[in-house]
Amino acid sequence: MRGVRITLLLGLTLLAAGVGLTLLRSPMSVARTNGVSSDTQTAVAITGQSTSYCQARETLPRQTSAIRVSLVASIGPRVRVDVFSDGRAITSGEQVPGWTGEVVTVPVKPIPRAISAATVCVSFHLSDGRLFLLGKDTPPAIAAREGGRTLPGIMRIEYLRPGTRSWASLIPTAVTNMGFSHAVAGALVVSVVLALLAAVVLLASNLLLTDLR
């Protein structure tokens, strides 16, 4: 019985430590876009097969750690992003299949300095369904390409990097928002939620110890 209590205490301690470490990290923020607004984007390509889209003349900010591309699929396939500059591979990354929505965020190896005149290529293996590439209609000179074919516009890309504020520093803002811009009301809501979570943990722990007696 003593061993169970020690294990339970250790598990709760590790859980608290994990939450604390998460709060100390900084959420990803958009450092730059390629100028295509989500409000005006349209489909610049539709495909039902595996392919690759490349967008030239891109500028990546320093410390870019993820690249978000506007792709739409019922169940997203595995997506790979490769970035090239002057014929050299700069960074790359993959996102696992199963994503949904109108964007897919691909984590990449952070780049230490800003890169200009880069080419961003997005490739995927599509076994069924259709995939839509969203962007903006533009002249052919600056449009994206699919192999040797020029698309009718550029694809929408966002470049993300760690923000300057940690999750913990955003708590006051979140509390205020939960109270509909009233900090006191937000604090009351958060207090109730935390109290309920603590009660659930205590009850679950007590039931576990009781069943093992």
VONU-804434 format. One record per residue (C-alpha): residue number from 1; chain; x, y, z. Coordinates in Angstrom, 3 decimals, padded with zeros to 6 digits, m for minus. Layout:
<NUM,A,<X,Y,Z>>
...
This chain:
<1,A,<000.000,000.000,000.000>>
<2,A,<002.836,002.342,000.817>>
<3,A,<004.336,001.720,m002.600>>
<4,A,<001.046,002.684,m004.272>>
<5,A,<000.918,005.935,m002.338>>
<6,A,<004.489,006.765,m003.289>>
<7,A,<003.764,005.990,m006.949>>
<8,A,<000.616,008.126,m006.875>>
<9,A,<002.478,011.013,m005.234>>
<10,A,<005.291,010.717,m007.770>>
<11,A,<002.793,010.747,m010.640>>
<12,A,<001.058,013.863,m009.326>>
<13,A,<004.428,015.546,m008.827>>
<14,A,<005.492,014.777,m012.389>>
<15,A,<002.140,016.068,m013.650>>
<16,A,<002.592,019.340,m011.756>>
<17,A,<006.162,019.649,m013.042>>
<18,A,<004.985,019.071,m016.611>>
<19,A,<002.351,021.782,m016.285>>
<20,A,<004.912,024.169,m014.807>>
<21,A,<007.426,023.560,m017.610>>
<22,A,<004.709,024.053,m020.214>>
<23,A,<003.711,027.396,m018.690>>
<24,A,<007.328,028.559,m018.895>>
<25,A,<007.480,027.919,m022.645>>
<26,A,<006.503,030.511,m025.242>>
<27,A,<003.663,029.867,m027.688>>
<28,A,<004.357,030.127,m031.387>>
<29,A,<003.469,033.441,m033.017>>
<30,A,<003.268,034.602,m036.624>>
<31,A,<006.474,036.476,m037.426>>
<32,A,<005.686,037.139,m041.081>>
<33,A,<003.282,036.297,m043.884>>
<34,A,<003.782,036.466,m047.625>>
<35,A,<001.098,039.111,m047.954>>
<36,A,<m001.951,036.946,m048.661>>
<37,A,<m004.848,037.651,m046.315>>
<38,A,<m007.008,034.788,m045.066>>
<39,A,<m010.061,036.940,m045.831>>
<40,A,<m009.288,037.193,m049.540>>
<41,A,<m007.690,033.810,m050.249>>
<42,A,<m009.051,031.570,m052.968>>
<43,A,<m008.207,028.172,m054.402>>
<44,A,<m005.224,028.415,m056.766>>
<45,A,<m004.905,024.640,m057.254>>
<46,A,<m007.023,021.509,m056.740>>
<47,A,<m005.546,018.031,m056.944>>
<48,A,<m006.479,014.422,m056.295>>
<49,A,<m002.973,013.029,m056.510>>
<50,A,<000.421,013.336,m054.867>>
<51,A,<002.310,016.417,m055.956>>
<52,A,<004.500,019.314,m054.857>>
<53,A,<003.891,023.066,m054.920>>
<54,A,<006.761,025.550,m054.805>>
<55,A,<006.675,029.274,m054.070>>
<56,A,<009.723,031.383,m054.939>>
<57,A,<010.771,034.852,m053.737>>
<58,A,<009.933,034.130,m050.108>>
<59,A,<011.557,035.787,m047.071>>
<60,A,<011.907,033.776,m043.875>>
<61,A,<012.369,035.676,m040.596>>
<62,A,<015.128,034.767,m038.169>>
<63,A,<014.297,031.843,m035.861>>
<64,A,<011.468,030.583,m038.064>>
<65,A,<010.494,027.297,m036.382>>
<66,A,<007.305,026.382,m038.245>>
<67,A,<005.749,027.115,m041.605>>
<68,A,<001.978,027.277,m042.020>>
<69,A,<000.480,026.699,m045.461>>
<70,A,<m003.164,027.106,m046.479>>
<71,A,<m004.206,023.623,m047.562>>
<72,A,<m007.697,022.150,m047.304>>
<73,A,<m008.459,018.423,m047.127>>
<74,A,<m011.137,016.311,m045.470>>
<75,A,<m008.389,014.297,m043.760>>
<76,A,<m004.986,015.836,m044.338>>
<77,A,<m002.147,013.664,m045.680>>
<78,A,<001.435,013.729,m044.465>>
<79,A,<002.913,017.070,m045.545>>
<80,A,<006.580,017.890,m046.036>>
<81,A,<008.078,021.360,m046.361>>
<82,A,<011.516,022.038,m047.860>>
<83,A,<013.131,025.469,m048.098>>
<84,A,<015.893,026.238,m050.591>>
<85,A,<018.096,029.259,m051.161>>
<86,A,<020.764,029.598,m053.857>>
<87,A,<020.283,025.924,m054.678>>
<88,A,<020.968,024.809,m051.090>>
<89,A,<018.554,023.154,m048.665>>
<90,A,<018.043,025.563,m045.745>>
<91,A,<015.529,023.757,m043.557>>
<92,A,<012.787,021.142,m043.743>>
<93,A,<010.146,019.372,m041.705>>
<94,A,<007.082,017.140,m041.806>>
<95,A,<003.560,017.115,m040.372>>
<96,A,<001.895,013.769,m039.676>>
<97,A,<m001.350,012.872,m041.479>>
<98,A,<m004.753,013.407,m039.903>>
<99,A,<m004.851,017.216,m039.706>>
<100,A,<m008.027,019.071,m040.627>>
<101,A,<m009.068,022.637,m041.380>>
<102,A,<m007.797,025.202,m043.856>>
<103,A,<m004.162,025.331,m042.706>>
<104,A,<m001.428,022.874,m041.848>>
<105,A,<001.471,023.896,m039.611>>
<106,A,<004.737,022.098,m040.297>>
<107,A,<007.520,022.333,m037.688>>
<108,A,<010.944,022.894,m039.262>>
<109,A,<014.485,023.134,m038.003>>
<110,A,<014.888,026.744,m036.768>>
<111,A,<016.985,028.976,m038.986>>
<112,A,<019.493,031.212,m037.153>>
<113,A,<019.187,034.198,m039.507>>
<114,A,<016.712,035.727,m041.923>>
<115,A,<016.683,034.237,m045.417>>
<116,A,<015.555,036.169,m048.489>>
<117,A,<014.891,035.011,m052.042>>
<118,A,<014.048,031.536,m050.770>>
<119,A,<011.874,028.897,m052.392>>
<120,A,<009.363,027.056,m050.201>>
<121,A,<008.161,023.684,m051.503>>
<122,A,<005.217,021.786,m050.037>>
<123,A,<004.810,018.131,m051.010>>
<124,A,<002.391,015.409,m049.954>>
<125,A,<001.272,011.877,m050.798>>
<126,A,<m002.454,011.801,m051.524>>
<127,A,<m004.082,008.367,m051.818>>
<128,A,<m007.735,009.460,m051.959>>
<129,A,<m009.888,012.573,m051.801>>
<130,A,<m008.987,016.028,m053.029>>
<131,A,<m006.730,018.742,m051.681>>
<132,A,<m007.120,022.484,m052.232>>
<133,A,<m004.208,024.929,m052.225>>
<134,A,<m005.341,028.389,m051.124>>
<135,A,<m003.725,031.659,m052.061>>
<136,A,<m004.245,034.716,m054.221>>
<137,A,<m004.454,035.225,m057.968>>
<138,A,<m001.320,036.989,m059.246>>
<139,A,<000.676,037.521,m062.427>>
<140,A,<002.559,034.391,m063.582>>
<141,A,<005.955,035.942,m062.749>>
<142,A,<005.341,035.630,m059.001>>
<143,A,<002.918,032.688,m058.960>>
<144,A,<003.554,029.290,m057.409>>
<145,A,<004.554,026.346,m059.553>>
<146,A,<003.621,022.682,m059.686>>
<147,A,<006.486,020.946,m061.432>>
<148,A,<006.834,022.734,m064.768>>
<149,A,<003.353,024.254,m064.568>>
<150,A,<002.694,027.793,m063.379>>
<151,A,<m000.326,028.137,m061.096>>
<152,A,<m002.742,031.086,m061.347>>
<153,A,<m001.503,032.642,m058.096>>
<154,A,<000.738,032.468,m055.029>>
<155,A,<000.032,030.164,m052.117>>
<156,A,<m000.585,031.646,m048.683>>
<157,A,<002.295,031.056,m046.257>>
<158,A,<002.849,032.129,m042.659>>
<159,A,<006.171,031.912,m040.824>>
<160,A,<006.055,031.162,m037.104>>
<161,A,<008.628,031.423,m034.329>>
<162,A,<008.510,031.305,m030.498>>
<163,A,<006.936,034.414,m029.020>>
<164,A,<008.571,036.733,m026.524>>
<165,A,<006.045,035.948,m023.751>>
<166,A,<005.538,032.655,m021.935>>
<167,A,<002.209,030.916,m021.434>>
<168,A,<002.397,031.934,m017.769>>
<169,A,<002.654,035.632,m018.652>>
<170,A,<m000.533,035.305,m020.735>>
<171,A,<m002.591,034.034,m017.800>>
<172,A,<m003.809,037.519,m016.681>>
<173,A,<m005.068,038.251,m020.192>>
<174,A,<m006.806,034.879,m020.370>>
<175,A,<m008.398,035.444,m016.973>>
<176,A,<m009.728,038.841,m018.072>>
<177,A,<m011.113,037.377,m021.300>>
<178,A,<m012.861,034.595,m019.378>>
<179,A,<m014.580,037.308,m017.361>>
<180,A,<m015.685,039.146,m020.522>>
<181,A,<m013.096,041.904,m019.967>>
<182,A,<m013.665,042.004,m016.186>>
<183,A,<m010.659,040.701,m014.269>>
<184,A,<m012.613,040.021,m011.059>>
<185,A,<m015.254,037.944,m012.840>>
<186,A,<m012.536,036.113,m014.769>>
<187,A,<m010.645,035.323,m011.560>>
<188,A,<m013.835,033.880,m010.079>>
<189,A,<m014.358,031.627,m013.102>>
<190,A,<m010.747,030.411,m013.006>>
<191,A,<m010.944,029.794,m009.250>>
<192,A,<m014.065,027.656,m009.676>>
<193,A,<m012.482,025.663,m012.518>>
<194,A,<m009.268,025.049,m010.552>>
<195,A,<m011.245,024.049,m007.458>>
<196,A,<m013.253,021.545,m009.493>>
<197,A,<m010.088,020.098,m011.046>>
<198,A,<m008.454,019.761,m007.623>>
<199,A,<m011.594,018.055,m006.280>>
<200,A,<m011.596,015.583,m009.179>>
<201,A,<m007.928,014.715,m008.604>>
<202,A,<m008.447,014.238,m004.861>>
<203,A,<m011.565,012.101,m005.315>>
<204,A,<m009.911,009.945,m007.977>>
<205,A,<m006.830,009.448,m005.800>>
<206,A,<m008.966,008.578,m002.785>>
<207,A,<m011.031,006.071,m004.773>>
<208,A,<m007.857,004.434,m006.102>>
<209,A,<m006.373,004.065,m002.620>>
<210,A,<m009.674,002.790,m001.227>>
<211,A,<m010.025,000.107,m003.924>>
<212,A,<m006.493,m001.132,m003.266>>
<213,A,<m006.986,m001.638,000.465>>
